[in-house]
Amino acid sequence: MWPQEATAFTFEAFCYMLAGAAAHLHIHLLRHLFIALDELKTDYKNPIDQCNTLNPFVLPDYLSHLL
């Protein structure tokens, strides 16, 4: 028989899962950033072109730090 007090999905559990998902997303974005930075060693792009390819990854990272 089940206990009288049923366990519920609490706000703390939701926040914990949300923080885990945010950390996963952050690590995923950083992985792409590190790969792009590593390609600088072998790719001979000028700095302006390289920054144009990195900006889509950096801006979400800045936004994630605001939270």
N, CA, C, O and CB atoms as a CASP TS submission, in Angstrom:
PFRMAT TS
TARGET T0000
AUTHOR 0000-0000-0000
METHOD Language model
MODEL 1
PARENT N/A
ATOM      1  N   MET     1       0.843  -1.178   0.000  1.00  0.00           N
ATOM      2  CA  MET     1       0.000   0.000   0.000  1.00  0.00           C
ATOM      3  C   MET     1       0.889   1.242   0.000  1.00  0.00           C
ATOM      4  O   MET     1       1.937   1.267   0.645  1.00  0.00           O
ATOM      5  CB  MET     1      -0.959  -0.003   1.220  1.00  0.00           C
ATOM      6  N   TRP     2       0.460   2.267  -0.727  1.00  0.00           N
ATOM      7  CA  TRP     2       1.238   3.495  -0.842  1.00  0.00           C
ATOM      8  C   TRP     2       1.166   4.295   0.445  1.00  0.00           C
ATOM      9  O   TRP     2       0.178   4.214   1.174  1.00  0.00           O
ATOM     10  CB  TRP     2       0.744   4.337  -2.016  1.00  0.00           C
ATOM     11  N   PRO     3       2.199   5.062   0.728  1.00  0.00           N
ATOM     12  CA  PRO     3       2.156   5.896   1.936  1.00  0.00           C
ATOM     13  C   PRO     3       1.120   7.005   1.787  1.00  0.00           C
ATOM     14  O   PRO     3       0.729   7.373   0.680  1.00  0.00           O
ATOM     15  CB  PRO     3       3.545   6.504   2.226  1.00  0.00           C
ATOM     16  N   GLN     4       0.694   7.517   2.913  1.00  0.00           N
ATOM     17  CA  GLN     4      -0.336   8.555   2.908  1.00  0.00           C
ATOM     18  C   GLN     4       0.174   9.850   2.269  1.00  0.00           C
ATOM     19  O   GLN     4      -0.561  10.525   1.548  1.00  0.00           O
ATOM     20  CB  GLN     4      -0.815   8.829   4.335  1.00  0.00           C
ATOM     21  N   GLU     5       1.420  10.185   2.535  1.00  0.00           N
ATOM     22  CA  GLU     5       1.982  11.398   1.954  1.00  0.00           C
ATOM     23  C   GLU     5       2.639  11.042   0.621  1.00  0.00           C
ATOM     24  O   GLU     5       3.693  10.408   0.582  1.00  0.00           O
ATOM     25  CB  GLU     5       3.010  12.067   2.926  1.00  0.00           C
ATOM     26  N   ALA     6       2.013  11.449  -0.435  1.00  0.00           N
ATOM     27  CA  ALA     6       2.558  11.158  -1.759  1.00  0.00           C
ATOM     28  C   ALA     6       3.683  12.147  -2.069  1.00  0.00           C
ATOM     29  O   ALA     6       3.587  13.335  -1.761  1.00  0.00           O
ATOM     30  CB  ALA     6       1.444  11.226  -2.848  1.00  0.00           C
ATOM     31  N   THR     7       4.724  11.643  -2.672  1.00  0.00           N
ATOM     32  CA  THR     7       5.799  12.542  -3.066  1.00  0.00           C
ATOM     33  C   THR     7       5.360  13.313  -4.298  1.00  0.00           C
ATOM     34  O   THR     7       4.747  12.756  -5.209  1.00  0.00           O
ATOM     35  CB  THR     7       7.115  11.763  -3.337  1.00  0.00           C
ATOM     36  N   ALA     8       5.673  14.576  -4.316  1.00  0.00           N
ATOM     37  CA  ALA     8       5.243  15.441  -5.408  1.00  0.00           C
ATOM     38  C   ALA     8       6.461  15.990  -6.138  1.00  0.00           C
ATOM     39  O   ALA     8       7.575  16.004  -5.614  1.00  0.00           O
ATOM     40  CB  ALA     8       4.358  16.594  -4.881  1.00  0.00           C
ATOM     41  N   PHE     9       6.222  16.428  -7.324  1.00  0.00           N
ATOM     42  CA  PHE     9       7.260  17.090  -8.109  1.00  0.00           C
ATOM     43  C   PHE     9       7.363  18.513  -7.588  1.00  0.00           C
ATOM     44  O   PHE     9       6.520  19.354  -7.896  1.00  0.00           O
ATOM     45  CB  PHE     9       6.943  17.058  -9.657  1.00  0.00           C
ATOM     46  N   THR    10       8.384  18.780  -6.807  1.00  0.00           N
ATOM     47  CA  THR    10       8.489  20.064  -6.127  1.00  0.00           C
ATOM     48  C   THR    10       9.196  21.095  -6.998  1.00  0.00           C
ATOM     49  O   THR    10       9.796  20.776  -8.025  1.00  0.00           O
ATOM     50  CB  THR    10       9.227  19.903  -4.804  1.00  0.00           C
ATOM     51  N   PHE    11       9.103  22.322  -6.556  1.00  0.00           N
ATOM     52  CA  PHE    11       9.770  23.420  -7.240  1.00  0.00           C
ATOM     53  C   PHE    11      11.283  23.249  -7.184  1.00  0.00           C
ATOM     54  O   PHE    11      11.984  23.599  -8.133  1.00  0.00           O
ATOM     55  CB  PHE    11       9.362  24.761  -6.625  1.00  0.00           C
ATOM     56  N   GLU    12      11.787  22.716  -6.081  1.00  0.00           N
ATOM     57  CA  GLU    12      13.229  22.494  -5.946  1.00  0.00           C
ATOM     58  C   GLU    12      13.715  21.460  -6.958  1.00  0.00           C
ATOM     59  O   GLU    12      14.793  21.609  -7.534  1.00  0.00           O
ATOM     60  CB  GLU    12      13.573  22.038  -4.516  1.00  0.00           C
ATOM     61  N   ALA    13      12.926  20.423  -7.171  1.00  0.00           N
ATOM     62  CA  ALA    13      13.296  19.406  -8.152  1.00  0.00           C
ATOM     63  C   ALA    13      13.291  19.994  -9.559  1.00  0.00           C
ATOM     64  O   ALA    13      14.158  19.682 -10.375  1.00  0.00           O
ATOM     65  CB  ALA    13      12.338  18.204  -8.073  1.00  0.00           C
ATOM     66  N   PHE    14      12.315  20.843  -9.834  1.00  0.00           N
ATOM     67  CA  PHE    14      12.257  21.497 -11.141  1.00  0.00           C
ATOM     68  C   PHE    14      13.466  22.398 -11.355  1.00  0.00           C
ATOM     69  O   PHE    14      14.055  22.396 -12.436  1.00  0.00           O
ATOM     70  CB  PHE    14      10.966  22.310 -11.277  1.00  0.00           C
ATOM     71  N   CYS    15      13.841  23.165 -10.338  1.00  0.00           N
ATOM     72  CA  CYS    15      15.009  24.046 -10.447  1.00  0.00           C
ATOM     73  C   CYS    15      16.285  23.242 -10.633  1.00  0.00           C
ATOM     74  O   CYS    15      17.169  23.644 -11.390  1.00  0.00           O
ATOM     75  CB  CYS    15      15.130  24.936  -9.206  1.00  0.00           C
ATOM     76  N   TYR    16      16.386  22.118  -9.954  1.00  0.00           N
ATOM     77  CA  TYR    16      17.563  21.260 -10.086  1.00  0.00           C
ATOM     78  C   TYR    16      17.680  20.727 -11.514  1.00  0.00           C
ATOM     79  O   TYR    16      18.770  20.715 -12.087  1.00  0.00           O
ATOM     80  CB  TYR    16      17.495  20.090  -9.082  1.00  0.00           C
ATOM     81  N   MET    17      16.567  20.289 -12.082  1.00  0.00           N
ATOM     82  CA  MET    17      16.599  19.779 -13.455  1.00  0.00           C
ATOM     83  C   MET    17      16.860  20.903 -14.455  1.00  0.00           C
ATOM     84  O   MET    17      17.557  20.701 -15.449  1.00  0.00           O
ATOM     85  CB  MET    17      15.280  19.072 -13.794  1.00  0.00           C
ATOM     86  N   LEU    18      16.308  22.075 -14.196  1.00  0.00           N
ATOM     87  CA  LEU    18      16.543  23.217 -15.075  1.00  0.00           C
ATOM     88  C   LEU    18      18.014  23.634 -15.044  1.00  0.00           C
ATOM     89  O   LEU    18      18.588  23.967 -16.081  1.00  0.00           O
ATOM     90  CB  LEU    18      15.646  24.398 -14.670  1.00  0.00           C
ATOM     91  N   ALA    19      18.621  23.618 -13.863  1.00  0.00           N
ATOM     92  CA  ALA    19      20.045  23.948 -13.756  1.00  0.00           C
ATOM     93  C   ALA    19      20.893  22.900 -14.473  1.00  0.00           C
ATOM     94  O   ALA    19      21.893  23.246 -15.103  1.00  0.00           O
ATOM     95  CB  ALA    19      20.469  24.054 -12.276  1.00  0.00           C
ATOM     96  N   GLY    20      20.517  21.648 -14.388  1.00  0.00           N
ATOM     97  CA  GLY    20      21.247  20.601 -15.103  1.00  0.00           C
ATOM     98  C   GLY    20      21.151  20.770 -16.603  1.00  0.00           C
ATOM     99  O   GLY    20      22.136  20.580 -17.318  1.00  0.00           O
ATOM    100  N   ALA    21      19.967  21.127 -17.087  1.00  0.00           N
ATOM    101  CA  ALA    21      19.793  21.349 -18.523  1.00  0.00           C
ATOM    102  C   ALA    21      20.582  22.574 -18.981  1.00  0.00           C
ATOM    103  O   ALA    21      21.167  22.567 -20.063  1.00  0.00           O
ATOM    104  CB  ALA    21      18.302  21.519 -18.866  1.00  0.00           C
ATOM    105  N   ALA    22      20.599  23.621 -18.164  1.00  0.00           N
ATOM    106  CA  ALA    22      21.369  24.818 -18.515  1.00  0.00           C
ATOM    107  C   ALA    22      22.862  24.516 -18.532  1.00  0.00           C
ATOM    108  O   ALA    22      23.582  25.007 -19.401  1.00  0.00           O
ATOM    109  CB  ALA    22      21.072  25.959 -17.530  1.00  0.00           C
ATOM    110  N   ALA    23      23.332  23.719 -17.584  1.00  0.00           N
ATOM    111  CA  ALA    23      24.750  23.348 -17.562  1.00  0.00           C
ATOM    112  C   ALA    23      25.101  22.502 -18.780  1.00  0.00           C
ATOM    113  O   ALA    23      26.171  22.665 -19.367  1.00  0.00           O
ATOM    114  CB  ALA    23      25.092  22.583 -16.267  1.00  0.00           C
ATOM    115  N   HIS    24      24.206  21.604 -19.158  1.00  0.00           N
ATOM    116  CA  HIS    24      24.438  20.772 -20.344  1.00  0.00           C
ATOM    117  C   HIS    24      24.524  21.641 -21.595  1.00  0.00           C
ATOM    118  O   HIS    24      25.403  21.438 -22.433  1.00  0.00           O
ATOM    119  CB  HIS    24      23.318  19.721 -20.500  1.00  0.00           C
ATOM    120  N   LEU    25      23.629  22.592 -21.724  1.00  0.00           N
ATOM    121  CA  LEU    25      23.642  23.488 -22.878  1.00  0.00           C
ATOM    122  C   LEU    25      24.914  24.329 -22.890  1.00  0.00           C
ATOM    123  O   LEU    25      25.517  24.536 -23.943  1.00  0.00           O
ATOM    124  CB  LEU    25      22.401  24.397 -22.870  1.00  0.00           C
ATOM    125  N   HIS    26      25.317  24.808 -21.726  1.00  0.00           N
ATOM    126  CA  HIS    26      26.517  25.631 -21.632  1.00  0.00           C
ATOM    127  C   HIS    26      27.752  24.833 -22.037  1.00  0.00           C
ATOM    128  O   HIS    26      28.600  25.341 -22.771  1.00  0.00           O
ATOM    129  CB  HIS    26      26.681  26.178 -20.208  1.00  0.00           C
ATOM    130  N   ILE    27      27.863  23.605 -21.577  1.00  0.00           N
ATOM    131  CA  ILE    27      29.000  22.759 -21.938  1.00  0.00           C
ATOM    132  C   ILE    27      28.993  22.472 -23.437  1.00  0.00           C
ATOM    133  O   ILE    27      30.046  22.450 -24.075  1.00  0.00           O
ATOM    134  CB  ILE    27      28.972  21.439 -21.139  1.00  0.00           C
ATOM    135  N   HIS    28      27.810  22.253 -23.995  1.00  0.00           N
ATOM    136  CA  HIS    28      27.697  21.982 -25.434  1.00  0.00           C
ATOM    137  C   HIS    28      28.166  23.187 -26.249  1.00  0.00           C
ATOM    138  O   HIS    28      28.888  23.033 -27.234  1.00  0.00           O
ATOM    139  CB  HIS    28      26.241  21.624 -25.805  1.00  0.00           C
ATOM    140  N   LEU    29      27.755  24.385 -25.836  1.00  0.00           N
ATOM    141  CA  LEU    29      28.181  25.581 -26.559  1.00  0.00           C
ATOM    142  C   LEU    29      29.676  25.819 -26.404  1.00  0.00           C
ATOM    143  O   LEU    29      30.337  26.243 -27.352  1.00  0.00           O
ATOM    144  CB  LEU    29      27.406  26.801 -26.070  1.00  0.00           C
ATOM    145  N   LEU    30      30.213  25.552 -25.227  1.00  0.00           N
ATOM    146  CA  LEU    30      31.647  25.728 -25.024  1.00  0.00           C
ATOM    147  C   LEU    30      32.459  24.731 -25.840  1.00  0.00           C
ATOM    148  O   LEU    30      33.560  25.042 -26.294  1.00  0.00           O
ATOM    149  CB  LEU    30      31.989  25.590 -23.551  1.00  0.00           C
ATOM    150  N   ARG    31      31.915  23.542 -26.023  1.00  0.00           N
ATOM    151  CA  ARG    31      32.614  22.552 -26.837  1.00  0.00           C
ATOM    152  C   ARG    31      32.775  23.063 -28.265  1.00  0.00           C
ATOM    153  O   ARG    31      33.843  22.933 -28.861  1.00  0.00           O
ATOM    154  CB  ARG    31      31.858  21.207 -26.828  1.00  0.00           C
ATOM    155  N   HIS    32      31.705  23.647 -28.809  1.00  0.00           N
ATOM    156  CA  HIS    32      31.793  24.196 -30.156  1.00  0.00           C
ATOM    157  C   HIS    32      32.745  25.388 -30.208  1.00  0.00           C
ATOM    158  O   HIS    32      33.458  25.576 -31.193  1.00  0.00           O
ATOM    159  CB  HIS    32      30.409  24.609 -30.651  1.00  0.00           C
ATOM    160  N   LEU    33      32.755  26.184 -29.154  1.00  0.00           N
ATOM    161  CA  LEU    33      33.663  27.319 -29.115  1.00  0.00           C
ATOM    162  C   LEU    33      35.114  26.854 -29.091  1.00  0.00           C
ATOM    163  O   LEU    33      35.952  27.419 -29.794  1.00  0.00           O
ATOM    164  CB  LEU    33      33.368  28.195 -27.898  1.00  0.00           C
ATOM    165  N   PHE    34      35.421  25.836 -28.297  1.00  0.00           N
ATOM    166  CA  PHE    34      36.791  25.335 -28.229  1.00  0.00           C
ATOM    167  C   PHE    34      37.225  24.694 -29.548  1.00  0.00           C
ATOM    168  O   PHE    34      38.384  24.810 -29.947  1.00  0.00           O
ATOM    169  CB  PHE    34      36.924  24.326 -27.092  1.00  0.00           C
ATOM    170  N   ILE    35      36.309  24.030 -30.211  1.00  0.00           N
ATOM    171  CA  ILE    35      36.644  23.454 -31.515  1.00  0.00           C
ATOM    172  C   ILE    35      36.947  24.569 -32.508  1.00  0.00           C
ATOM    173  O   ILE    35      37.894  24.472 -33.288  1.00  0.00           O
ATOM    174  CB  ILE    35      35.490  22.561 -32.038  1.00  0.00           C
ATOM    175  N   ALA    36      36.142  25.624 -32.478  1.00  0.00           N
ATOM    176  CA  ALA    36      36.388  26.738 -33.393  1.00  0.00           C
ATOM    177  C   ALA    36      37.712  27.424 -33.077  1.00  0.00           C
ATOM    178  O   ALA    36      38.428  27.835 -33.990  1.00  0.00           O
ATOM    179  CB  ALA    36      35.241  27.753 -33.322  1.00  0.00           C
ATOM    180  N   LEU    37      38.045  27.550 -31.793  1.00  0.00           N
ATOM    181  CA  LEU    37      39.322  28.159 -31.432  1.00  0.00           C
ATOM    182  C   LEU    37      40.493  27.253 -31.794  1.00  0.00           C
ATOM    183  O   LEU    37      41.564  27.739 -32.159  1.00  0.00           O
ATOM    184  CB  LEU    37      39.351  28.479 -29.942  1.00  0.00           C
ATOM    185  N   ASP    38      40.298  25.951 -31.696  1.00  0.00           N
ATOM    186  CA  ASP    38      41.359  25.023 -32.059  1.00  0.00           C
ATOM    187  C   ASP    38      41.632  25.047 -33.560  1.00  0.00           C
ATOM    188  O   ASP    38      42.759  24.819 -33.998  1.00  0.00           O
ATOM    189  CB  ASP    38      40.999  23.613 -31.616  1.00  0.00           C
ATOM    190  N   GLU    39      40.600  25.322 -34.338  1.00  0.00           N
ATOM    191  CA  GLU    39      40.783  25.399 -35.783  1.00  0.00           C
ATOM    192  C   GLU    39      41.619  26.599 -36.192  1.00  0.00           C
ATOM    193  O   GLU    39      42.088  26.670 -37.328  1.00  0.00           O
ATOM    194  CB  GLU    39      39.442  25.453 -36.474  1.00  0.00           C
ATOM    195  N   LEU    40      41.810  27.545 -35.276  1.00  0.00           N
ATOM    196  CA  LEU    40      42.661  28.686 -35.592  1.00  0.00           C
ATOM    197  C   LEU    40      44.107  28.263 -35.831  1.00  0.00           C
ATOM    198  O   LEU    40      44.835  28.920 -36.576  1.00  0.00           O
ATOM    199  CB  LEU    40      42.599  29.710 -34.470  1.00  0.00           C
ATOM    200  N   LYS    41      44.522  27.171 -35.203  1.00  0.00           N
ATOM    201  CA  LYS    41      45.898  26.705 -35.366  1.00  0.00           C
ATOM    202  C   LYS    41      46.168  26.252 -36.798  1.00  0.00           C
ATOM    203  O   LYS    41      47.260  26.458 -37.327  1.00  0.00           O
ATOM    204  CB  LYS    41      46.188  25.563 -34.394  1.00  0.00           C
ATOM    205  N   THR    42      45.174  25.638 -37.414  1.00  0.00           N
ATOM    206  CA  THR    42      45.387  25.080 -38.746  1.00  0.00           C
ATOM    207  C   THR    42      44.742  25.899 -39.853  1.00  0.00           C
ATOM    208  O   THR    42      45.079  25.736 -41.026  1.00  0.00           O
ATOM    209  CB  THR    42      44.861  23.684 -38.796  1.00  0.00           C
ATOM    210  N   ASP    43      43.827  26.768 -39.491  1.00  0.00           N
ATOM    211  CA  ASP    43      43.132  27.561 -40.497  1.00  0.00           C
ATOM    212  C   ASP    43      43.769  28.940 -40.560  1.00  0.00           C
ATOM    213  O   ASP    43      44.091  29.534 -39.531  1.00  0.00           O
ATOM    214  CB  ASP    43      41.613  27.665 -40.180  1.00  0.00           C
ATOM    215  N   TYR    44      43.944  29.430 -41.744  1.00  0.00           N
ATOM    216  CA  TYR    44      44.600  30.721 -41.908  1.00  0.00           C
ATOM    217  C   TYR    44      43.581  31.779 -42.321  1.00  0.00           C
ATOM    218  O   TYR    44      43.697  32.394 -43.381  1.00  0.00           O
ATOM    219  CB  TYR    44      45.733  30.626 -42.950  1.00  0.00           C
ATOM    220  N   LYS    45      42.583  31.977 -41.465  1.00  0.00           N
ATOM    221  CA  LYS    45      41.600  33.029 -41.700  1.00  0.00           C
ATOM    222  C   LYS    45      42.115  34.331 -41.092  1.00  0.00           C
ATOM    223  O   LYS    45      42.949  34.331 -40.187  1.00  0.00           O
ATOM    224  CB  LYS    45      40.212  32.644 -41.101  1.00  0.00           C
ATOM    225  N   ASN    46      41.602  35.418 -41.606  1.00  0.00           N
ATOM    226  CA  ASN    46      41.938  36.669 -40.945  1.00  0.00           C
ATOM    227  C   ASN    46      41.063  36.810 -39.695  1.00  0.00           C
ATOM    228  O   ASN    46      40.027  36.151 -39.601  1.00  0.00           O
ATOM    229  CB  ASN    46      41.747  37.885 -41.911  1.00  0.00           C
ATOM    230  N   PRO    47      41.451  37.646 -38.745  1.00  0.00           N
ATOM    231  CA  PRO    47      40.720  37.730 -37.472  1.00  0.00           C
ATOM    232  C   PRO    47      39.263  38.162 -37.615  1.00  0.00           C
ATOM    233  O   PRO    47      38.418  37.735 -36.829  1.00  0.00           O
ATOM    234  CB  PRO    47      41.420  38.688 -36.558  1.00  0.00           C
ATOM    235  N   ILE    48      38.958  38.990 -38.592  1.00  0.00           N
ATOM    236  CA  ILE    48      37.580  39.455 -38.768  1.00  0.00           C
ATOM    237  C   ILE    48      36.678  38.298 -39.170  1.00  0.00           C
ATOM    238  O   ILE    48      35.583  38.158 -38.626  1.00  0.00           O
ATOM    239  CB  ILE    48      37.512  40.576 -39.824  1.00  0.00           C
ATOM    240  N   ASP    49      37.111  37.470 -40.106  1.00  0.00           N
ATOM    241  CA  ASP    49      36.306  36.319 -40.519  1.00  0.00           C
ATOM    242  C   ASP    49      36.152  35.320 -39.383  1.00  0.00           C
ATOM    243  O   ASP    49      35.089  34.718 -39.223  1.00  0.00           O
ATOM    244  CB  ASP    49      36.936  35.635 -41.734  1.00  0.00           C
ATOM    245  N   GLN    50      37.202  35.141 -38.597  1.00  0.00           N
ATOM    246  CA  GLN    50      37.110  34.202 -37.480  1.00  0.00           C
ATOM    247  C   GLN    50      36.123  34.699 -36.428  1.00  0.00           C
ATOM    248  O   GLN    50      35.350  33.909 -35.886  1.00  0.00           O
ATOM    249  CB  GLN    50      38.490  33.987 -36.848  1.00  0.00           C
ATOM    250  N   CYS    51      36.139  35.987 -36.134  1.00  0.00           N
ATOM    251  CA  CYS    51      35.191  36.535 -35.158  1.00  0.00           C
ATOM    252  C   CYS    51      33.762  36.429 -35.665  1.00  0.00           C
ATOM    253  O   CYS    51      32.842  36.224 -34.873  1.00  0.00           O
ATOM    254  CB  CYS    51      35.528  37.998 -34.844  1.00  0.00           C
ATOM    255  N   ASN    52      33.562  36.564 -36.957  1.00  0.00           N
ATOM    256  CA  ASN    52      32.213  36.426 -37.506  1.00  0.00           C
ATOM    257  C   ASN    52      31.685  35.006 -37.333  1.00  0.00           C
ATOM    258  O   ASN    52      30.478  34.817 -37.181  1.00  0.00           O
ATOM    259  CB  ASN    52      32.201  36.812 -38.984  1.00  0.00           C
ATOM    260  N   THR    53      32.559  34.010 -37.355  1.00  0.00           N
ATOM    261  CA  THR    53      32.096  32.640 -37.138  1.00  0.00           C
ATOM    262  C   THR    53      31.925  32.328 -35.659  1.00  0.00           C
ATOM    263  O   THR    53      31.149  31.437 -35.313  1.00  0.00           O
ATOM    264  CB  THR    53      33.066  31.653 -37.762  1.00  0.00           C
ATOM    265  N   LEU    54      32.631  33.039 -34.769  1.00  0.00           N
ATOM    266  CA  LEU    54      32.530  32.759 -33.333  1.00  0.00           C
ATOM    267  C   LEU    54      31.411  33.532 -32.648  1.00  0.00           C
ATOM    268  O   LEU    54      30.925  33.089 -31.607  1.00  0.00           O
ATOM    269  CB  LEU    54      33.837  33.077 -32.659  1.00  0.00           C
ATOM    270  N   ASN    55      30.989  34.654 -33.182  1.00  0.00           N
ATOM    271  CA  ASN    55      29.977  35.473 -32.525  1.00  0.00           C
ATOM    272  C   ASN    55      28.674  34.736 -32.247  1.00  0.00           C
ATOM    273  O   ASN    55      28.101  34.953 -31.180  1.00  0.00           O
ATOM    274  CB  ASN    55      29.692  36.672 -33.359  1.00  0.00           C
ATOM    275  N   PRO    56      28.163  33.878 -33.133  1.00  0.00           N
ATOM    276  CA  PRO    56      26.926  33.160 -32.789  1.00  0.00           C
ATOM    277  C   PRO    56      27.073  32.248 -31.573  1.00  0.00           C
ATOM    278  O   PRO    56      26.070  31.916 -30.941  1.00  0.00           O
ATOM    279  CB  PRO    56      26.469  32.339 -33.970  1.00  0.00           C
ATOM    280  N   PHE    57      28.289  31.835 -31.229  1.00  0.00           N
ATOM    281  CA  PHE    57      28.494  30.990 -30.056  1.00  0.00           C
ATOM    282  C   PHE    57      28.750  31.817 -28.805  1.00  0.00           C
ATOM    283  O   PHE    57      28.409  31.388 -27.702  1.00  0.00           O
ATOM    284  CB  PHE    57      29.652  30.038 -30.292  1.00  0.00           C
ATOM    285  N   VAL    58      29.342  32.987 -28.957  1.00  0.00           N
ATOM    286  CA  VAL    58      29.712  33.794 -27.798  1.00  0.00           C
ATOM    287  C   VAL    58      28.499  34.516 -27.227  1.00  0.00           C
ATOM    288  O   VAL    58      28.362  34.609 -26.007  1.00  0.00           O
ATOM    289  CB  VAL    58      30.797  34.806 -28.175  1.00  0.00           C
ATOM    290  N   LEU    59      27.629  35.019 -28.067  1.00  0.00           N
ATOM    291  CA  LEU    59      26.486  35.779 -27.573  1.00  0.00           C
ATOM    292  C   LEU    59      25.552  34.951 -26.693  1.00  0.00           C
ATOM    293  O   LEU    59      25.131  35.458 -25.653  1.00  0.00           O
ATOM    294  CB  LEU    59      25.714  36.340 -28.734  1.00  0.00           C
ATOM    295  N   PRO    60      25.198  33.697 -27.042  1.00  0.00           N
ATOM    296  CA  PRO    60      24.386  32.912 -26.103  1.00  0.00           C
ATOM    297  C   PRO    60      25.127  32.612 -24.800  1.00  0.00           C
ATOM    298  O   PRO    60      24.503  32.476 -23.748  1.00  0.00           O
ATOM    299  CB  PRO    60      23.955  31.607 -26.756  1.00  0.00           C
ATOM    300  N   ASP    61      26.445  32.508 -24.867  1.00  0.00           N
ATOM    301  CA  ASP    61      27.223  32.279 -23.654  1.00  0.00           C
ATOM    302  C   ASP    61      27.125  33.494 -22.740  1.00  0.00           C
ATOM    303  O   ASP    61      26.965  33.340 -21.529  1.00  0.00           O
ATOM    304  CB  ASP    61      28.699  31.977 -23.997  1.00  0.00           C
ATOM    305  N   TYR    62      27.216  34.684 -23.292  1.00  0.00           N
ATOM    306  CA  TYR    62      27.061  35.891 -22.485  1.00  0.00           C
ATOM    307  C   TYR    62      25.665  35.960 -21.880  1.00  0.00           C
ATOM    308  O   TYR    62      25.509  36.341 -20.719  1.00  0.00           O
ATOM    309  CB  TYR    62      27.334  37.141 -23.329  1.00  0.00           C
ATOM    310  N   LEU    63      24.655  35.596 -22.652  1.00  0.00           N
ATOM    311  CA  LEU    63      23.284  35.623 -22.137  1.00  0.00           C
ATOM    312  C   LEU    63      23.084  34.598 -21.027  1.00  0.00           C
ATOM    313  O   LEU    63      22.331  34.844 -20.085  1.00  0.00           O
ATOM    314  CB  LEU    63      22.289  35.365 -23.265  1.00  0.00           C
ATOM    315  N   SER    64      23.750  33.456 -21.133  1.00  0.00           N
ATOM    316  CA  SER    64      23.602  32.451 -20.075  1.00  0.00           C
ATOM    317  C   SER    64      24.253  32.911 -18.779  1.00  0.00           C
ATOM    318  O   SER    64      23.825  32.502 -17.700  1.00  0.00           O
ATOM    319  CB  SER    64      24.209  31.118 -20.516  1.00  0.00           C
ATOM    320  N   HIS    65      25.276  33.752 -18.861  1.00  0.00           N
ATOM    321  CA  HIS    65      25.915  34.264 -17.652  1.00  0.00           C
ATOM    322  C   HIS    65      25.071  35.345 -16.991  1.00  0.00           C
ATOM    323  O   HIS    65      25.226  35.599 -15.796  1.00  0.00           O
ATOM    324  CB  HIS    65      27.300  34.812 -17.977  1.00  0.00           C
ATOM    325  N   LEU    66      24.184  35.984 -17.742  1.00  0.00           N
ATOM    326  CA  LEU    66      23.296  36.976 -17.146  1.00  0.00           C
ATOM    327  C   LEU    66      22.283  36.333 -16.214  1.00  0.00           C
ATOM    328  O   LEU    66      21.831  36.954 -15.252  1.00  0.00           O
ATOM    329  CB  LEU    66      22.576  37.756 -18.231  1.00  0.00           C
ATOM    330  N   LEU    67      21.928  35.090 -16.500  1.00  0.00           N
ATOM    331  CA  LEU    67      20.954  34.408 -15.660  1.00  0.00           C
ATOM    332  C   LEU    67      21.641  33.969 -14.406  1.00  0.00           C
ATOM    333  O   LEU    67      21.012  33.365 -13.537  1.00  0.00           O
ATOM    334  CB  LEU    67      20.314  33.209 -16.382  1.00  0.00           C
TER
END
